[in-house]
Amino acid sequence: MSSVSEYARIASAMANIASVLGDLAVKFETIEERNAVDDAMIDALVAASTELTASATALKSITYEAP
């Protein structure tokens, strides 16, 4: 399976994103209140994650076509 390295890169990036989201959760709970800019950035993250989910799901519908 030649695509294992791509999946590993994605898993690593997702772990990093999950860690940063956790850091933000702690920050918003204990350090400072969210503001309008934070809310807009969160909305942008949600939109980007929705697009990534659609792109990942679309990979299942790709059919190999030999050259």
PDB file of N, H, CA, C and O in Angstrom:
ATOM      1  N   MET A   1       0.851  -1.167   0.000  1.00  0.00           N
ATOM      2  CA  MET A   1       0.000   0.000   0.000  1.00  0.00           C
ATOM      3  C   MET A   1       0.899   1.233   0.000  1.00  0.00           C
ATOM      4  O   MET A   1       1.527   1.548   1.011  1.00  0.00           O
ATOM      5  N   SER A   2       0.958   1.910  -1.103  1.00  0.00           N
ATOM      6  H   SER A   2       0.448   1.654  -1.924  1.00  0.00           H
ATOM      7  CA  SER A   2       1.873   3.037  -1.263  1.00  0.00           C
ATOM      8  C   SER A   2       1.341   4.345  -0.669  1.00  0.00           C
ATOM      9  O   SER A   2       2.057   5.347  -0.659  1.00  0.00           O
ATOM     10  N   SER A   3       0.120   4.354  -0.182  1.00  0.00           N
ATOM     11  H   SER A   3      -0.462   3.541  -0.189  1.00  0.00           H
ATOM     12  CA  SER A   3      -0.454   5.599   0.343  1.00  0.00           C
ATOM     13  C   SER A   3      -0.345   5.717   1.866  1.00  0.00           C
ATOM     14  O   SER A   3      -0.882   6.657   2.450  1.00  0.00           O
ATOM     15  N   VAL A   4       0.337   4.782   2.505  1.00  0.00           N
ATOM     16  H   VAL A   4       0.774   4.017   2.030  1.00  0.00           H
ATOM     17  CA  VAL A   4       0.449   4.801   3.971  1.00  0.00           C
ATOM     18  C   VAL A   4       1.096   6.091   4.454  1.00  0.00           C
ATOM     19  O   VAL A   4       0.677   6.642   5.473  1.00  0.00           O
ATOM     20  N   SER A   5       2.099   6.581   3.751  1.00  0.00           N
ATOM     21  H   SER A   5       2.438   6.134   2.924  1.00  0.00           H
ATOM     22  CA  SER A   5       2.768   7.804   4.206  1.00  0.00           C
ATOM     23  C   SER A   5       1.826   9.008   4.171  1.00  0.00           C
ATOM     24  O   SER A   5       1.918   9.883   5.032  1.00  0.00           O
ATOM     25  N   GLU A   6       0.934   9.064   3.204  1.00  0.00           N
ATOM     26  H   GLU A   6       0.859   8.354   2.505  1.00  0.00           H
ATOM     27  CA  GLU A   6      -0.034  10.158   3.150  1.00  0.00           C
ATOM     28  C   GLU A   6      -0.989  10.087   4.339  1.00  0.00           C
ATOM     29  O   GLU A   6      -1.294  11.108   4.955  1.00  0.00           O
ATOM     30  N   TYR A   7      -1.463   8.872   4.663  1.00  0.00           N
ATOM     31  H   TYR A   7      -1.215   8.043   4.162  1.00  0.00           H
ATOM     32  CA  TYR A   7      -2.352   8.721   5.816  1.00  0.00           C
ATOM     33  C   TYR A   7      -1.630   9.089   7.108  1.00  0.00           C
ATOM     34  O   TYR A   7      -2.231   9.681   8.004  1.00  0.00           O
ATOM     35  N   ALA A   8      -0.373   8.751   7.211  1.00  0.00           N
ATOM     36  H   ALA A   8       0.116   8.270   6.483  1.00  0.00           H
ATOM     37  CA  ALA A   8       0.412   9.092   8.403  1.00  0.00           C
ATOM     38  C   ALA A   8       0.559  10.611   8.522  1.00  0.00           C
ATOM     39  O   ALA A   8       0.448  11.159   9.618  1.00  0.00           O
ATOM     40  N   ARG A   9       0.806  11.281   7.416  1.00  0.00           N
ATOM     41  H   ARG A   9       0.897  10.836   6.526  1.00  0.00           H
ATOM     42  CA  ARG A   9       0.914  12.743   7.435  1.00  0.00           C
ATOM     43  C   ARG A   9      -0.401  13.381   7.867  1.00  0.00           C
ATOM     44  O   ARG A   9      -0.408  14.330   8.650  1.00  0.00           O
ATOM     45  N   ILE A  10      -1.505  12.862   7.358  1.00  0.00           N
ATOM     46  H   ILE A  10      -1.500  12.091   6.721  1.00  0.00           H
ATOM     47  CA  ILE A  10      -2.823  13.386   7.725  1.00  0.00           C
ATOM     48  C   ILE A  10      -3.089  13.147   9.212  1.00  0.00           C
ATOM     49  O   ILE A  10      -3.555  14.046   9.912  1.00  0.00           O
ATOM     50  N   ALA A  11      -2.793  11.941   9.693  1.00  0.00           N
ATOM     51  H   ALA A  11      -2.415  11.211   9.124  1.00  0.00           H
ATOM     52  CA  ALA A  11      -3.016  11.618  11.103  1.00  0.00           C
ATOM     53  C   ALA A  11      -2.191  12.530  12.002  1.00  0.00           C
ATOM     54  O   ALA A  11      -2.672  12.978  13.043  1.00  0.00           O
ATOM     55  N   SER A  12      -0.965  12.803  11.608  1.00  0.00           N
ATOM     56  H   SER A  12      -0.575  12.439  10.763  1.00  0.00           H
ATOM     57  CA  SER A  12      -0.106  13.695  12.387  1.00  0.00           C
ATOM     58  C   SER A  12      -0.667  15.116  12.414  1.00  0.00           C
ATOM     59  O   SER A  12      -0.700  15.760  13.463  1.00  0.00           O
ATOM     60  N   ALA A  13      -1.102  15.590  11.267  1.00  0.00           N
ATOM     61  H   ALA A  13      -1.076  15.067  10.416  1.00  0.00           H
ATOM     62  CA  ALA A  13      -1.682  16.939  11.199  1.00  0.00           C
ATOM     63  C   ALA A  13      -2.954  17.019  12.029  1.00  0.00           C
ATOM     64  O   ALA A  13      -3.186  18.016  12.713  1.00  0.00           O
ATOM     65  N   MET A  14      -3.777  15.985  11.976  1.00  0.00           N
ATOM     66  H   MET A  14      -3.589  15.175  11.420  1.00  0.00           H
ATOM     67  CA  MET A  14      -5.012  15.973  12.752  1.00  0.00           C
ATOM     68  C   MET A  14      -4.724  15.950  14.245  1.00  0.00           C
ATOM     69  O   MET A  14      -5.419  16.611  15.017  1.00  0.00           O
ATOM     70  N   ALA A  15      -3.714  15.201  14.663  1.00  0.00           N
ATOM     71  H   ALA A  15      -3.150  14.663  14.036  1.00  0.00           H
ATOM     72  CA  ALA A  15      -3.342  15.166  16.082  1.00  0.00           C
ATOM     73  C   ALA A  15      -2.884  16.549  16.540  1.00  0.00           C
ATOM     74  O   ALA A  15      -3.203  16.979  17.648  1.00  0.00           O
ATOM     75  N   ASN A  16      -2.141  17.235  15.690  1.00  0.00           N
ATOM     76  H   ASN A  16      -1.882  16.886  14.790  1.00  0.00           H
ATOM     77  CA  ASN A  16      -1.690  18.585  16.013  1.00  0.00           C
ATOM     78  C   ASN A  16      -2.878  19.538  16.136  1.00  0.00           C
ATOM     79  O   ASN A  16      -2.942  20.338  17.070  1.00  0.00           O
ATOM     80  N   ILE A  17      -3.799  19.452  15.211  1.00  0.00           N
ATOM     81  H   ILE A  17      -3.747  18.802  14.452  1.00  0.00           H
ATOM     82  CA  ILE A  17      -4.985  20.296  15.247  1.00  0.00           C
ATOM     83  C   ILE A  17      -5.799  20.017  16.508  1.00  0.00           C
ATOM     84  O   ILE A  17      -6.252  20.950  17.170  1.00  0.00           O
ATOM     85  N   ALA A  18      -5.988  18.743  16.844  1.00  0.00           N
ATOM     86  H   ALA A  18      -5.619  17.985  16.305  1.00  0.00           H
ATOM     87  CA  ALA A  18      -6.736  18.379  18.046  1.00  0.00           C
ATOM     88  C   ALA A  18      -6.063  18.959  19.293  1.00  0.00           C
ATOM     89  O   ALA A  18      -6.746  19.421  20.207  1.00  0.00           O
ATOM     90  N   SER A  19      -4.752  18.937  19.333  1.00  0.00           N
ATOM     91  H   SER A  19      -4.197  18.561  18.591  1.00  0.00           H
ATOM     92  CA  SER A  19      -4.015  19.480  20.467  1.00  0.00           C
ATOM     93  C   SER A  19      -4.228  20.988  20.594  1.00  0.00           C
ATOM     94  O   SER A  19      -4.460  21.497  21.690  1.00  0.00           O
ATOM     95  N   VAL A  20      -4.148  21.690  19.482  1.00  0.00           N
ATOM     96  H   VAL A  20      -3.958  21.276  18.591  1.00  0.00           H
ATOM     97  CA  VAL A  20      -4.338  23.142  19.505  1.00  0.00           C
ATOM     98  C   VAL A  20      -5.782  23.485  19.894  1.00  0.00           C
ATOM     99  O   VAL A  20      -6.010  24.438  20.639  1.00  0.00           O
ATOM    100  N   LEU A  21      -6.749  22.719  19.398  1.00  0.00           N
ATOM    101  H   LEU A  21      -6.564  21.945  18.794  1.00  0.00           H
ATOM    102  CA  LEU A  21      -8.136  22.956  19.788  1.00  0.00           C
ATOM    103  C   LEU A  21      -8.307  22.760  21.293  1.00  0.00           C
ATOM    104  O   LEU A  21      -9.029  23.517  21.941  1.00  0.00           O
ATOM    105  N   GLY A  22      -7.648  21.754  21.843  1.00  0.00           N
ATOM    106  H   GLY A  22      -7.061  21.139  21.316  1.00  0.00           H
ATOM    107  CA  GLY A  22      -7.683  21.540  23.289  1.00  0.00           C
ATOM    108  C   GLY A  22      -7.077  22.707  24.040  1.00  0.00           C
ATOM    109  O   GLY A  22      -7.607  23.136  25.064  1.00  0.00           O
ATOM    110  N   ASP A  23      -5.962  23.224  23.530  1.00  0.00           N
ATOM    111  H   ASP A  23      -5.532  22.876  22.698  1.00  0.00           H
ATOM    112  CA  ASP A  23      -5.330  24.393  24.146  1.00  0.00           C
ATOM    113  C   ASP A  23      -6.283  25.594  24.138  1.00  0.00           C
ATOM    114  O   ASP A  23      -6.385  26.321  25.127  1.00  0.00           O
ATOM    115  N   LEU A  24      -6.973  25.791  23.020  1.00  0.00           N
ATOM    116  H   LEU A  24      -6.890  25.200  22.218  1.00  0.00           H
ATOM    117  CA  LEU A  24      -7.927  26.896  22.942  1.00  0.00           C
ATOM    118  C   LEU A  24      -9.075  26.706  23.924  1.00  0.00           C
ATOM    119  O   LEU A  24      -9.525  27.668  24.546  1.00  0.00           O
ATOM    120  N   ALA A  25      -9.548  25.480  24.068  1.00  0.00           N
ATOM    121  H   ALA A  25      -9.183  24.698  23.562  1.00  0.00           H
ATOM    122  CA  ALA A  25     -10.631  25.213  25.014  1.00  0.00           C
ATOM    123  C   ALA A  25     -10.209  25.588  26.431  1.00  0.00           C
ATOM    124  O   ALA A  25     -10.968  26.225  27.161  1.00  0.00           O
ATOM    125  N   VAL A  26      -9.005  25.192  26.817  1.00  0.00           N
ATOM    126  H   VAL A  26      -8.388  24.674  26.224  1.00  0.00           H
ATOM    127  CA  VAL A  26      -8.497  25.539  28.151  1.00  0.00           C
ATOM    128  C   VAL A  26      -8.369  27.054  28.282  1.00  0.00           C
ATOM    129  O   VAL A  26      -8.736  27.625  29.309  1.00  0.00           O
ATOM    130  N   LYS A  27      -7.853  27.694  27.255  1.00  0.00           N
ATOM    131  H   LYS A  27      -7.554  27.230  26.421  1.00  0.00           H
ATOM    132  CA  LYS A  27      -7.684  29.149  27.279  1.00  0.00           C
ATOM    133  C   LYS A  27      -9.023  29.844  27.490  1.00  0.00           C
ATOM    134  O   LYS A  27      -9.131  30.751  28.316  1.00  0.00           O
ATOM    135  N   PHE A  28     -10.055  29.418  26.738  1.00  0.00           N
ATOM    136  H   PHE A  28      -9.968  28.681  26.067  1.00  0.00           H
ATOM    137  CA  PHE A  28     -11.356  30.050  26.836  1.00  0.00           C
ATOM    138  C   PHE A  28     -12.049  29.740  28.163  1.00  0.00           C
ATOM    139  O   PHE A  28     -12.889  30.515  28.619  1.00  0.00           O
ATOM    140  N   GLU A  29     -11.704  28.616  28.783  1.00  0.00           N
ATOM    141  H   GLU A  29     -11.021  27.986  28.413  1.00  0.00           H
ATOM    142  CA  GLU A  29     -12.297  28.250  30.069  1.00  0.00           C
ATOM    143  C   GLU A  29     -11.608  28.924  31.240  1.00  0.00           C
ATOM    144  O   GLU A  29     -12.256  29.223  32.244  1.00  0.00           O
ATOM    145  N   THR A  30     -10.295  29.173  31.135  1.00  0.00           N
ATOM    146  H   THR A  30      -9.769  28.931  30.320  1.00  0.00           H
ATOM    147  CA  THR A  30      -9.549  29.581  32.325  1.00  0.00           C
ATOM    148  C   THR A  30      -8.750  30.876  32.195  1.00  0.00           C
ATOM    149  O   THR A  30      -8.366  31.463  33.207  1.00  0.00           O
ATOM    150  N   ILE A  31      -8.493  31.329  30.972  1.00  0.00           N
ATOM    151  H   ILE A  31      -8.804  30.852  30.150  1.00  0.00           H
ATOM    152  CA  ILE A  31      -7.599  32.480  30.810  1.00  0.00           C
ATOM    153  C   ILE A  31      -8.330  33.721  30.314  1.00  0.00           C
ATOM    154  O   ILE A  31      -8.207  34.798  30.898  1.00  0.00           O
ATOM    155  N   GLU A  32      -9.084  33.568  29.244  1.00  0.00           N
ATOM    156  H   GLU A  32      -9.184  32.693  28.770  1.00  0.00           H
ATOM    157  CA  GLU A  32      -9.791  34.727  28.706  1.00  0.00           C
ATOM    158  C   GLU A  32     -11.053  34.308  27.971  1.00  0.00           C
ATOM    159  O   GLU A  32     -11.184  33.180  27.497  1.00  0.00           O
ATOM    160  N   GLU A  33     -11.962  35.246  27.896  1.00  0.00           N
ATOM    161  H   GLU A  33     -11.855  36.162  28.282  1.00  0.00           H
ATOM    162  CA  GLU A  33     -13.232  35.016  27.229  1.00  0.00           C
ATOM    163  C   GLU A  33     -13.052  35.113  25.710  1.00  0.00           C
ATOM    164  O   GLU A  33     -12.246  35.903  25.219  1.00  0.00           O
ATOM    165  N   ARG A  34     -13.812  34.300  24.981  1.00  0.00           N
ATOM    166  H   ARG A  34     -14.466  33.658  25.380  1.00  0.00           H
ATOM    167  CA  ARG A  34     -13.834  34.425  23.521  1.00  0.00           C
ATOM    168  C   ARG A  34     -14.379  35.789  23.146  1.00  0.00           C
ATOM    169  O   ARG A  34     -15.181  36.379  23.871  1.00  0.00           O
ATOM    170  N   ASN A  35     -13.926  36.285  21.988  1.00  0.00           N
ATOM    171  H   ASN A  35     -13.275  35.806  21.399  1.00  0.00           H
ATOM    172  CA  ASN A  35     -14.459  37.544  21.470  1.00  0.00           C
ATOM    173  C   ASN A  35     -15.003  37.302  20.066  1.00  0.00           C
ATOM    174  O   ASN A  35     -15.009  36.171  19.581  1.00  0.00           O
ATOM    175  N   ALA A  36     -15.449  38.348  19.434  1.00  0.00           N
ATOM    176  H   ALA A  36     -15.444  39.267  19.828  1.00  0.00           H
ATOM    177  CA  ALA A  36     -16.053  38.227  18.099  1.00  0.00           C
ATOM    178  C   ALA A  36     -15.063  37.677  17.078  1.00  0.00           C
ATOM    179  O   ALA A  36     -15.448  36.908  16.198  1.00  0.00           O
ATOM    180  N   VAL A  37     -13.808  38.057  17.184  1.00  0.00           N
ATOM    181  H   VAL A  37     -13.495  38.682  17.899  1.00  0.00           H
ATOM    182  CA  VAL A  37     -12.789  37.541  16.259  1.00  0.00           C
ATOM    183  C   VAL A  37     -12.610  36.038  16.471  1.00  0.00           C
ATOM    184  O   VAL A  37     -12.516  35.277  15.509  1.00  0.00           O
ATOM    185  N   ASP A  38     -12.563  35.616  17.740  1.00  0.00           N
ATOM    186  H   ASP A  38     -12.639  36.235  18.522  1.00  0.00           H
ATOM    187  CA  ASP A  38     -12.462  34.183  18.028  1.00  0.00           C
ATOM    188  C   ASP A  38     -13.642  33.433  17.426  1.00  0.00           C
ATOM    189  O   ASP A  38     -13.465  32.395  16.787  1.00  0.00           O
ATOM    190  N   ASP A  39     -14.852  33.962  17.631  1.00  0.00           N
ATOM    191  H   ASP A  39     -14.996  34.804  18.150  1.00  0.00           H
ATOM    192  CA  ASP A  39     -16.044  33.303  17.093  1.00  0.00           C
ATOM    193  C   ASP A  39     -15.981  33.194  15.569  1.00  0.00           C
ATOM    194  O   ASP A  39     -16.365  32.168  15.007  1.00  0.00           O
ATOM    195  N   ALA A  40     -15.505  34.234  14.902  1.00  0.00           N
ATOM    196  H   ALA A  40     -15.193  35.067  15.359  1.00  0.00           H
ATOM    197  CA  ALA A  40     -15.377  34.196  13.440  1.00  0.00           C
ATOM    198  C   ALA A  40     -14.344  33.159  13.011  1.00  0.00           C
ATOM    199  O   ALA A  40     -14.543  32.444  12.029  1.00  0.00           O
ATOM    200  N   MET A  41     -13.241  33.082  13.753  1.00  0.00           N
ATOM    201  H   MET A  41     -13.079  33.663  14.551  1.00  0.00           H
ATOM    202  CA  MET A  41     -12.208  32.101  13.424  1.00  0.00           C
ATOM    203  C   MET A  41     -12.713  30.676  13.669  1.00  0.00           C
ATOM    204  O   MET A  41     -12.401  29.763  12.904  1.00  0.00           O
ATOM    205  N   ILE A  42     -13.483  30.492  14.727  1.00  0.00           N
ATOM    206  H   ILE A  42     -13.737  31.233  15.348  1.00  0.00           H
ATOM    207  CA  ILE A  42     -14.072  29.174  14.995  1.00  0.00           C
ATOM    208  C   ILE A  42     -15.024  28.792  13.870  1.00  0.00           C
ATOM    209  O   ILE A  42     -15.023  27.647  13.416  1.00  0.00           O
ATOM    210  N   ASP A  43     -15.834  29.744  13.418  1.00  0.00           N
ATOM    211  H   ASP A  43     -15.835  30.673  13.787  1.00  0.00           H
ATOM    212  CA  ASP A  43     -16.740  29.473  12.288  1.00  0.00           C
ATOM    213  C   ASP A  43     -15.949  29.069  11.042  1.00  0.00           C
ATOM    214  O   ASP A  43     -16.358  28.171  10.306  1.00  0.00           O
ATOM    215  N   ALA A  44     -14.819  29.732  10.811  1.00  0.00           N
ATOM    216  H   ALA A  44     -14.486  30.461  11.408  1.00  0.00           H
ATOM    217  CA  ALA A  44     -13.976  29.386   9.657  1.00  0.00           C
ATOM    218  C   ALA A  44     -13.393  27.978   9.819  1.00  0.00           C
ATOM    219  O   ALA A  44     -13.300  27.232   8.844  1.00  0.00           O
ATOM    220  N   LEU A  45     -13.004  27.615  11.037  1.00  0.00           N
ATOM    221  H   LEU A  45     -13.080  28.221  11.828  1.00  0.00           H
ATOM    222  CA  LEU A  45     -12.493  26.253  11.283  1.00  0.00           C
ATOM    223  C   LEU A  45     -13.571  25.208  11.025  1.00  0.00           C
ATOM    224  O   LEU A  45     -13.308  24.163  10.428  1.00  0.00           O
ATOM    225  N   VAL A  46     -14.782  25.499  11.478  1.00  0.00           N
ATOM    226  H   VAL A  46     -14.996  26.347  11.962  1.00  0.00           H
ATOM    227  CA  VAL A  46     -15.890  24.560  11.261  1.00  0.00           C
ATOM    228  C   VAL A  46     -16.146  24.397   9.766  1.00  0.00           C
ATOM    229  O   VAL A  46     -16.345  23.280   9.287  1.00  0.00           O
ATOM    230  N   ALA A  47     -16.141  25.506   9.028  1.00  0.00           N
ATOM    231  H   ALA A  47     -15.979  26.413   9.417  1.00  0.00           H
ATOM    232  CA  ALA A  47     -16.359  25.431   7.581  1.00  0.00           C
ATOM    233  C   ALA A  47     -15.255  24.633   6.898  1.00  0.00           C
ATOM    234  O   ALA A  47     -15.530  23.807   6.028  1.00  0.00           O
ATOM    235  N   ALA A  48     -14.007  24.878   7.288  1.00  0.00           N
ATOM    236  H   ALA A  48     -13.783  25.550   7.995  1.00  0.00           H
ATOM    237  CA  ALA A  48     -12.884  24.145   6.690  1.00  0.00           C
ATOM    238  C   ALA A  48     -12.966  22.659   7.021  1.00  0.00           C
ATOM    239  O   ALA A  48     -12.673  21.818   6.171  1.00  0.00           O
ATOM    240  N   SER A  49     -13.360  22.332   8.243  1.00  0.00           N
ATOM    241  H   SER A  49     -13.598  23.015   8.933  1.00  0.00           H
ATOM    242  CA  SER A  49     -13.448  20.915   8.608  1.00  0.00           C
ATOM    243  C   SER A  49     -14.581  20.227   7.855  1.00  0.00           C
ATOM    244  O   SER A  49     -14.479  19.050   7.509  1.00  0.00           O
ATOM    245  N   THR A  50     -15.647  20.955   7.604  1.00  0.00           N
ATOM    246  H   THR A  50     -15.729  21.911   7.884  1.00  0.00           H
ATOM    247  CA  THR A  50     -16.753  20.397   6.817  1.00  0.00           C
ATOM    248  C   THR A  50     -16.289  20.097   5.393  1.00  0.00           C
ATOM    249  O   THR A  50     -16.620  19.054   4.830  1.00  0.00           O
ATOM    250  N   GLU A  51     -15.522  21.019   4.818  1.00  0.00           N
ATOM    251  H   GLU A  51     -15.252  21.866   5.275  1.00  0.00           H
ATOM    252  CA  GLU A  51     -14.982  20.805   3.465  1.00  0.00           C
ATOM    253  C   GLU A  51     -14.014  19.619   3.442  1.00  0.00           C
ATOM    254  O   GLU A  51     -14.025  18.828   2.499  1.00  0.00           O
ATOM    255  N   LEU A  52     -13.178  19.496   4.475  1.00  0.00           N
ATOM    256  H   LEU A  52     -13.168  20.139   5.241  1.00  0.00           H
ATOM    257  CA  LEU A  52     -12.241  18.371   4.544  1.00  0.00           C
ATOM    258  C   LEU A  52     -12.981  17.046   4.663  1.00  0.00           C
ATOM    259  O   LEU A  52     -12.585  16.050   4.058  1.00  0.00           O
ATOM    260  N   THR A  53     -14.055  17.036   5.444  1.00  0.00           N
ATOM    261  H   THR A  53     -14.377  17.845   5.936  1.00  0.00           H
ATOM    262  CA  THR A  53     -14.860  15.825   5.583  1.00  0.00           C
ATOM    263  C   THR A  53     -15.442  15.421   4.229  1.00  0.00           C
ATOM    264  O   THR A  53     -15.432  14.245   3.865  1.00  0.00           O
ATOM    265  N   ALA A  54     -15.943  16.397   3.495  1.00  0.00           N
ATOM    266  H   ALA A  54     -15.951  17.352   3.791  1.00  0.00           H
ATOM    267  CA  ALA A  54     -16.493  16.112   2.164  1.00  0.00           C
ATOM    268  C   ALA A  54     -15.410  15.594   1.223  1.00  0.00           C
ATOM    269  O   ALA A  54     -15.650  14.668   0.448  1.00  0.00           O
ATOM    270  N   SER A  55     -14.223  16.189   1.288  1.00  0.00           N
ATOM    271  H   SER A  55     -14.028  16.941   1.918  1.00  0.00           H
ATOM    272  CA  SER A  55     -13.116  15.742   0.429  1.00  0.00           C
ATOM    273  C   SER A  55     -12.675  14.328   0.790  1.00  0.00           C
ATOM    274  O   SER A  55     -12.392  13.518  -0.093  1.00  0.00           O
ATOM    275  N   ALA A  56     -12.617  14.033   2.078  1.00  0.00           N
ATOM    276  H   ALA A  56     -12.847  14.690   2.795  1.00  0.00           H
ATOM    277  CA  ALA A  56     -12.229  12.691   2.506  1.00  0.00           C
ATOM    278  C   ALA A  56     -13.271  11.668   2.070  1.00  0.00           C
ATOM    279  O   ALA A  56     -12.923  10.586   1.599  1.00  0.00           O
ATOM    280  N   THR A  57     -14.529  12.004   2.224  1.00  0.00           N
ATOM    281  H   THR A  57     -14.812  12.884   2.607  1.00  0.00           H
ATOM    282  CA  THR A  57     -15.609  11.102   1.808  1.00  0.00           C
ATOM    283  C   THR A  57     -15.566  10.880   0.303  1.00  0.00           C
ATOM    284  O   THR A  57     -15.822   9.772  -0.167  1.00  0.00           O
ATOM    285  N   ALA A  58     -15.247  11.919  -0.454  1.00  0.00           N
ATOM    286  H   ALA A  58     -15.039  12.820  -0.072  1.00  0.00           H
ATOM    287  CA  ALA A  58     -15.185  11.820  -1.918  1.00  0.00           C
ATOM    288  C   ALA A  58     -14.094  10.856  -2.380  1.00  0.00           C
ATOM    289  O   ALA A  58     -14.192  10.282  -3.464  1.00  0.00           O
ATOM    290  N   LEU A  59     -13.057  10.676  -1.564  1.00  0.00           N
ATOM    291  H   LEU A  59     -12.977  11.142  -0.683  1.00  0.00           H
ATOM    292  CA  LEU A  59     -12.001   9.727  -1.941  1.00  0.00           C
ATOM    293  C   LEU A  59     -12.556   8.328  -2.156  1.00  0.00           C
ATOM    294  O   LEU A  59     -12.023   7.570  -2.966  1.00  0.00           O
ATOM    295  N   LYS A  60     -13.617   7.977  -1.443  1.00  0.00           N
ATOM    296  H   LYS A  60     -14.050   8.594  -0.785  1.00  0.00           H
ATOM    297  CA  LYS A  60     -14.212   6.645  -1.573  1.00  0.00           C
ATOM    298  C   LYS A  60     -14.888   6.438  -2.922  1.00  0.00           C
ATOM    299  O   LYS A  60     -15.099   5.299  -3.339  1.00  0.00           O
ATOM    300  N   SER A  61     -15.229   7.521  -3.606  1.00  0.00           N
ATOM    301  H   SER A  61     -15.057   8.446  -3.267  1.00  0.00           H
ATOM    302  CA  SER A  61     -15.930   7.374  -4.891  1.00  0.00           C
ATOM    303  C   SER A  61     -15.002   7.421  -6.099  1.00  0.00           C
ATOM    304  O   SER A  61     -15.453   7.315  -7.239  1.00  0.00           O
ATOM    305  N   ILE A  62     -13.707   7.580  -5.845  1.00  0.00           N
ATOM    306  H   ILE A  62     -13.341   7.666  -4.918  1.00  0.00           H
ATOM    307  CA  ILE A  62     -12.746   7.644  -6.950  1.00  0.00           C
ATOM    308  C   ILE A  62     -12.454   6.228  -7.436  1.00  0.00           C
ATOM    309  O   ILE A  62     -12.173   5.326  -6.647  1.00  0.00           O
ATOM    310  N   THR A  63     -12.525   6.061  -8.732  1.00  0.00           N
ATOM    311  H   THR A  63     -12.753   6.794  -9.373  1.00  0.00           H
ATOM    312  CA  THR A  63     -12.230   4.765  -9.346  1.00  0.00           C
ATOM    313  C   THR A  63     -10.937   4.885 -10.145  1.00  0.00           C
ATOM    314  O   THR A  63     -10.777   5.799 -10.954  1.00  0.00           O
ATOM    315  N   TYR A  64     -10.027   3.963  -9.911  1.00  0.00           N
ATOM    316  H   TYR A  64     -10.157   3.221  -9.253  1.00  0.00           H
ATOM    317  CA  TYR A  64      -8.735   3.968 -10.611  1.00  0.00           C
ATOM    318  C   TYR A  64      -8.957   3.740 -12.108  1.00  0.00           C
ATOM    319  O   TYR A  64      -9.733   2.877 -12.516  1.00  0.00           O
ATOM    320  N   GLU A  65      -8.261   4.529 -12.900  1.00  0.00           N
ATOM    321  H   GLU A  65      -7.630   5.230 -12.569  1.00  0.00           H
ATOM    322  CA  GLU A  65      -8.279   4.350 -14.352  1.00  0.00           C
ATOM    323  C   GLU A  65      -6.830   4.173 -14.805  1.00  0.00           C
ATOM    324  O   GLU A  65      -6.035   5.111 -14.757  1.00  0.00           O
ATOM    325  N   ALA A  66      -6.512   3.002 -15.228  1.00  0.00           N
ATOM    326  H   ALA A  66      -7.158   2.240 -15.266  1.00  0.00           H
ATOM    327  CA  ALA A  66      -5.145   2.716 -15.673  1.00  0.00           C
ATOM    328  C   ALA A  66      -4.798   3.603 -16.875  1.00  0.00           C
ATOM    329  O   ALA A  66      -5.644   3.863 -17.730  1.00  0.00           O
ATOM    330  N   PRO A  67      -3.539   4.062 -16.925  1.00  0.00           N
ATOM    331  CA  PRO A  67      -3.123   4.917 -18.048  1.00  0.00           C
ATOM    332  C   PRO A  67      -3.117   4.171 -19.365  1.00  0.00           C
ATOM    333  O   PRO A  67      -2.791   4.751 -20.400  1.00  0.00           O
TER     334      PRO A  67
END
